[in-house]
Amino acid sequence: MKLTVDSSRHLVIKDEHRIKDLTKKEFQILWLMCQDPGRVFSRDQLFRQIWGQEPRFQDRTVDVHIVQLRKKIDKAIIKSIKGVGYKVNLDREEVELIDIS
């Protein structure tokens, strides 16, 4: 499997198929997680990085965005680690990040 994430064009390609309709927040979550595939990110870490603030008690915002990402990309790519958080379930060689800023 190959996942290409292009920040300059807000584009995600999975195995040569363009993934459409990612929201800005979904894209930001995916971009962040793809920078270190296999690393587990807690909900709080994702919330702080993407929304720039402390999460509120029992805030499920990150979970909702992860569910939508899984539907749009492939549920096997983002894995839940029970009681810990989420990770991109790919090897580094399977992820290509393009960032021409």
Backbone as a printed PyTorch tensor [residue, N CA C, xyz], in Angstrom:
tensor([[[  0.8400,  -1.1660,   0.0000],
         [  0.0000,   0.0000,   0.0000],
         [  0.8920,   1.2380,   0.0000]],

        [[  0.4630,   2.2860,  -0.6840],
         [  1.2080,   3.5430,  -0.7740],
         [  0.2390,   4.6860,  -0.4960]],

        [[  0.6360,   5.5780,   0.4000],
         [ -0.1660,   6.7470,   0.7280],
         [  0.6880,   7.9840,   0.4990]],

        [[  0.2270,   8.8660,  -0.3920],
         [  0.9110,  10.1170,  -0.6810],
         [  0.0580,  11.2560,  -0.1530]],

        [[  0.6880,  12.1430,   0.6150],
         [ -0.0110,  13.2900,   1.1890],
         [  0.7370,  14.5380,   0.7570]],

        [[  0.0590,  15.3800,  -0.0100],
         [  0.6590,  16.5880,  -0.5830],
         [  0.0200,  17.8070,   0.0770]],

        [[  0.7860,  18.4770,   0.9410],
         [  0.2240,  19.6100,   1.6880],
         [ -0.0040,  20.8390,   0.8180]],

        [[  0.8160,  21.0370,  -0.1880],
         [  0.6760,  22.2370,  -1.0180],
         [ -0.5850,  22.1920,  -1.8880]],

        [[ -1.0340,  20.9980,  -2.2090],
         [ -2.2430,  20.8490,  -3.0350],
         [ -3.4300,  20.2860,  -2.2550]],

        [[ -3.2490,  20.0780,  -0.9350],
         [ -4.3100,  19.5070,  -0.0890],
         [ -4.8520,  18.2320,  -0.7680]],

        [[ -3.9240,  17.3240,  -1.0570],
         [ -4.2300,  16.1500,  -1.8670],
         [ -3.7320,  14.8870,  -1.1770]],

        [[ -4.5540,  13.8470,  -1.2090],
         [ -4.1740,  12.5380,  -0.6760],
         [ -4.4270,  11.5050,  -1.7600]],

        [[ -3.4080,  10.6700,  -2.0010],
         [ -3.5320,   9.6090,  -3.0020],
         [ -3.1990,   8.2860,  -2.3280]],

        [[ -4.1040,   7.3410,  -2.4410],
         [ -3.8870,   6.0070,  -1.8890],
         [ -3.8430,   5.0260,  -3.0530]],

        [[ -2.6990,   4.3850,  -3.2150],
         [ -2.5360,   3.4120,  -4.2970],
         [ -3.0450,   3.9470,  -5.6390]],

        [[ -2.5890,   5.1450,  -6.0000],
         [ -2.9060,   5.7820,  -7.2770],
         [ -4.3410,   6.2790,  -7.4030]],

        [[ -5.1160,   6.2320,  -6.3210],
         [ -6.4930,   6.7310,  -6.3390],
         [ -6.5800,   7.9730,  -5.4680]],

        [[ -7.0720,   9.0390,  -6.0590],
         [ -7.2030,  10.2980,  -5.3250],
         [ -8.3420,  10.2040,  -4.3110]],

        [[ -8.0500,  10.6160,  -3.0850],
         [ -9.0610,  10.6510,  -2.0380],
         [ -9.6660,  12.0500,  -2.0480]],

        [[-10.9710,  12.1240,  -2.1850],
         [-11.6330,  13.4170,  -2.3220],
         [-12.3180,  13.8320,  -1.0230]],

        [[-12.5290,  15.1240,  -0.9360],
         [-13.3790,  15.7080,   0.0930],
         [-12.8690,  15.6160,   1.5240]],

        [[-11.5710,  15.6360,   1.7320],
         [-11.0780,  15.7290,   3.0990],
         [-11.2370,  17.1680,   3.5760]],

        [[-11.7610,  17.3210,   4.7770],
         [-11.8710,  18.6550,   5.3480],
         [-10.4800,  19.1290,   5.7600]],

        [[-10.3700,  20.4010,   6.0780],
         [ -9.0930,  20.9610,   6.5000],
         [ -8.5750,  20.2280,   7.7420]],

        [[ -9.4260,  20.0010,   8.7290],
         [ -9.0130,  19.3420,   9.9750],
         [ -8.6430,  17.8820,   9.7290]],

        [[ -9.4060,  17.1750,   8.9110],
         [ -9.0720,  15.7820,   8.5840],
         [ -7.6930,  15.7150,   7.9370]],

        [[ -7.4570,  16.6190,   6.9980],
         [ -6.1630,  16.6490,   6.3230],
         [ -5.0400,  16.9390,   7.3120]],

        [[ -5.2490,  17.8990,   8.2010],
         [ -4.2260,  18.2540,   9.1830],
         [ -3.9090,  17.0730,  10.1020]],

        [[ -4.9250,  16.3550,  10.5310],
         [ -4.7050,  15.1750,  11.3840],
         [ -3.8860,  14.1380,  10.6310]],

        [[ -4.2800,  13.8570,   9.3920],
         [ -3.5690,  12.8590,   8.5970],
         [ -2.1210,  13.2930,   8.3570]],

        [[ -1.9210,  14.5520,   8.0040],
         [ -0.5720,  15.0710,   7.7600],
         [  0.3040,  14.8870,   8.9960]],

        [[ -0.2140,  15.2770,  10.1440],
         [  0.5390,  15.1600,  11.3920],
         [  0.9040,  13.7050,  11.6700]],

        [[ -0.0540,  12.8180,  11.5650],
         [  0.1920,  11.4150,  11.8830],
         [  1.1270,  10.7530,  10.8730]],

        [[  1.0710,  11.1850,   9.6240],
         [  1.9300,  10.5920,   8.5950],
         [  3.3820,  11.0480,   8.7100]],

        [[  3.6390,  12.0990,   9.4610],
         [  5.0130,  12.5370,   9.6590],
         [  5.8080,  11.5210,  10.4670]],

        [[  5.1050,  10.7060,  11.2270],
         [  5.7680,   9.6900,  12.0490],
         [  4.9020,   8.4300,  12.0840]],

        [[  4.8120,   7.7090,  10.9440],
         [  3.9600,   6.5170,  10.8880],
         [  4.3600,   5.5050,  11.9610]],

        [[  3.3590,   4.9240,  12.5810],
         [  3.6150,   3.9500,  13.6340],
         [  3.6110,   4.5590,  15.0220]],

        [[  3.8440,   5.8740,  15.1040],
         [  3.7970,   6.5490,  16.4040],
         [  2.3410,   6.6780,  16.8360]],

        [[  2.0900,   6.4090,  18.1040],
         [  0.7360,   6.5340,  18.6440],
         [  0.5520,   7.9560,  19.1770]],

        [[ -0.4880,   8.6160,  18.6860],
         [ -0.8480,   9.9560,  19.1280],
         [ -2.0760,   9.8650,  20.0170]],

        [[ -2.0210,  10.4670,  21.1820],
         [ -3.1990,  10.4950,  22.0490],
         [ -4.2010,  11.5010,  21.4940]],

        [[ -5.4500,  11.3840,  21.9310],
         [ -6.4670,  12.3570,  21.5240],
         [ -6.0380,  13.7680,  21.9310]],

        [[ -5.5190,  13.8900,  23.1480],
         [ -5.0980,  15.2070,  23.6390],
         [ -3.9820,  15.7910,  22.7810]],

        [[ -3.0080,  14.9740,  22.3920],
         [ -1.9170,  15.4600,  21.5450],
         [ -2.4560,  15.9490,  20.2000]],

        [[ -3.3310,  15.1620,  19.5990],
         [ -3.9040,  15.5550,  18.3110],
         [ -4.7060,  16.8450,  18.4500]],

        [[ -5.5160,  16.9290,  19.5030],
         [ -6.3430,  18.1140,  19.6960],
         [ -5.4750,  19.3580,  19.8720]],

        [[ -4.4530,  19.2640,  20.7060],
         [ -3.5770,  20.4140,  20.9530],
         [ -2.8510,  20.8430,  19.6770]],

        [[ -2.3740,  19.8700,  18.9090],
         [ -1.6270,  20.1790,  17.6880],
         [ -2.5180,  20.7920,  16.6020]],

        [[ -3.7130,  20.2640,  16.4450],
         [ -4.5770,  20.6790,  15.3370],
         [ -5.4350,  21.8970,  15.7050]],

        [[ -6.0200,  21.8770,  16.8830],
         [ -6.9150,  22.9590,  17.2880],
         [ -6.1960,  24.0400,  18.0960]],

        [[ -4.9790,  23.7410,  18.5750],
         [ -4.1780,  24.7290,  19.2730],
         [ -4.6730,  25.1190,  20.6450]],

        [[ -5.3800,  24.2190,  21.2810],
         [ -5.8800,  24.5110,  22.6180],
         [ -6.0190,  23.2190,  23.4170]],

        [[ -6.3080,  23.3500,  24.6730],
         [ -6.5210,  22.1810,  25.5270],
         [ -7.9090,  21.6120,  25.2370]],

        [[ -8.0040,  20.2830,  25.1370],
         [ -9.3300,  19.6910,  24.9180],
         [-10.2130,  19.8520,  26.1490]],

        [[-11.4860,  19.9630,  25.9030],
         [-12.4480,  20.0240,  26.9950],
         [-12.7140,  18.6100,  27.5060]],

        [[-13.1860,  18.5050,  28.7090],
         [-13.4910,  17.2130,  29.3130],
         [-14.4370,  16.4130,  28.4110]],

        [[-14.0810,  15.1780,  28.1500],
         [-14.8900,  14.2530,  27.3360],
         [-15.1510,  14.7650,  25.9240]],

        [[-14.2510,  15.5390,  25.3810],
         [-14.4000,  16.0450,  24.0210],
         [-14.1210,  14.9100,  23.0390]],

        [[-15.0470,  14.6290,  22.1560],
         [-14.9110,  13.5450,  21.1770],
         [-14.6320,  14.0690,  19.7710]],

        [[-14.2160,  15.3210,  19.6660],
         [-13.9570,  15.9420,  18.3710],
         [-12.9570,  15.1350,  17.5470]],

        [[-11.8580,  14.7420,  18.1590],
         [-10.8320,  13.9830,  17.4360],
         [-11.4140,  12.6590,  16.9470]],

        [[-12.1600,  11.9770,  17.7970],
         [-12.7480,  10.6900,  17.4120],
         [-13.6450,  10.8220,  16.1870]],

        [[-14.4480,  11.8810,  16.1520],
         [-15.3560,  12.1070,  15.0230],
         [-14.5510,  12.3020,  13.7370]],

        [[-13.4820,  13.0710,  13.8040],
         [-12.6570,  13.3060,  12.6250],
         [-11.9380,  12.0230,  12.1870]],

        [[-11.4950,  11.2210,  13.1340],
         [-10.8410,   9.9470,  12.7980],
         [-11.8310,   9.0200,  12.0930]],

        [[-13.0500,   8.9590,  12.5880],
         [-14.0830,   8.1150,  11.9520],
         [-14.2760,   8.5450,  10.4920]],

        [[-14.3620,   9.8560,  10.2590],
         [-14.5510,  10.3550,   8.8970],
         [-13.3380,  10.0550,   8.0110]],

        [[-12.1440,  10.2050,   8.5610],
         [-10.9290,   9.8750,   7.7990],
         [-10.9220,   8.4080,   7.3890]],

        [[-11.2680,   7.5420,   8.3210],
         [-11.2970,   6.1050,   8.0160],
         [-12.2760,   5.7950,   6.8960]],

        [[-13.4220,   6.4400,   6.9080],
         [-14.4240,   6.2210,   5.8570],
         [-13.9020,   6.6560,   4.4940]],

        [[-13.1810,   7.7680,   4.4840],
         [-12.7240,   8.3430,   3.2160],
         [-11.4690,   7.6710,   2.6670]],

        [[-10.5880,   7.2140,   3.5480],
         [ -9.3180,   6.6590,   3.0890],
         [ -9.3600,   5.1350,   3.1030]],

        [[ -9.3400,   4.5810,   4.2880],
         [ -9.3490,   3.1270,   4.4730],
         [ -9.2290,   2.9000,   5.9730]],

        [[-10.1820,   2.2030,   6.5400],
         [-10.1710,   2.0670,   8.0020],
         [ -8.9420,   1.3380,   8.5220]],

        [[ -8.2620,   0.5680,   7.6740],
         [ -7.0660,  -0.1530,   8.1140],
         [ -5.8490,   0.7700,   8.2600]],

        [[ -5.8930,   1.9520,   7.6460],
         [ -4.7340,   2.8510,   7.6810],
         [ -4.5870,   3.5270,   9.0390]],

        [[ -5.6980,   3.8880,   9.6560],
         [ -5.6250,   4.5230,  10.9750],
         [ -6.1310,   3.5240,  12.0100]],

        [[ -5.2220,   3.1290,  12.8750],
         [ -5.5340,   2.0970,  13.8680],
         [ -5.7250,   2.7240,  15.2470]],

        [[ -6.7350,   2.2340,  15.9600],
         [ -6.9560,   2.6380,  17.3480],
         [ -6.1130,   1.7730,  18.2590]],

        [[ -5.4840,   2.4050,  19.2090],
         [ -4.7680,   1.6920,  20.2500],
         [ -5.5760,   1.9490,  21.5250]],

        [[ -6.2920,   0.9450,  21.9610],
         [ -7.2530,   1.1010,  23.0500],
         [ -6.6240,   1.7410,  24.2880]],

        [[ -7.2800,   2.8000,  24.7440],
         [ -6.8390,   3.4960,  25.9360],
         [ -5.6360,   4.4050,  25.7410]],

        [[ -5.1140,   4.4610,  24.5010],
         [ -3.9110,   5.2650,  24.2450],
         [ -4.1890,   6.3360,  23.1910]],

        [[ -4.5980,   5.9310,  21.9860],
         [ -4.8510,   6.8910,  20.9170],
         [ -4.9130,   6.2420,  19.5520]],

        [[ -4.3160,   6.9020,  18.5640],
         [ -4.3870,   6.4690,  17.1710],
         [ -3.0040,   6.5100,  16.5340]],

        [[ -2.8390,   5.6600,  15.5040],
         [ -1.6010,   5.6910,  14.7330],
         [ -1.8980,   5.3780,  13.2750]],

        [[ -1.0010,   5.8410,  12.4080],
         [ -1.0460,   5.4530,  11.0030],
         [ -0.3850,   4.0850,  10.9280]],

        [[ -1.1290,   3.1250,  10.4570],
         [ -0.7040,   1.7370,  10.4520],
         [  0.0090,   1.3760,   9.1410]],

        [[  1.0400,   2.1620,   8.8210],
         [  1.8430,   1.9310,   7.6200],
         [  3.3150,   2.0630,   7.9860]],

        [[  4.1700,   1.4700,   7.1830],
         [  5.6060,   1.6480,   7.3470],
         [  6.0130,   2.9750,   6.7140]],

        [[  7.1500,   3.4950,   7.1340],
         [  7.6530,   4.7660,   6.5770],
         [  7.7730,   4.7190,   5.0570]],

        [[  8.1730,   3.5790,   4.5410],
         [  8.3540,   3.4420,   3.0910],
         [  7.0270,   3.5260,   2.3350]],

        [[  5.9250,   3.3100,   3.0230],
         [  4.6060,   3.3340,   2.3880],
         [  3.9640,   4.7210,   2.4120]],

        [[  4.6110,   5.6750,   3.0710],
         [  4.0730,   7.0300,   3.2010],
         [  5.0120,   8.0180,   2.5270]],

        [[  4.4390,   8.8300,   1.6320],
         [  5.2110,   9.8930,   0.9930],
         [  4.5690,  11.2230,   1.3410]],

        [[  5.3430,  12.1100,   1.9390],
         [  4.8660,  13.4520,   2.2650],
         [  5.4840,  14.4400,   1.3030]],

        [[  4.6410,  15.2850,   0.7290],
         [  5.1080,  16.3260,  -0.1780],
         [  4.7330,  17.6580,   0.4320]],

        [[  5.7490,  18.4780,   0.6960],
         [  5.5200,  19.7830,   1.3190],
         [  6.4170,  20.8050,   0.6500]],

        [[  5.8620,  21.5240,  -0.2950],
         [  6.6220,  22.5680,  -0.9840],
         [  6.0570,  23.8870,  -0.5110]],

        [[  6.6110,  24.3870,   0.5680],
         [  6.1160,  25.6470,   1.1590],
         [  6.9180,  26.8170,   0.6670]]])
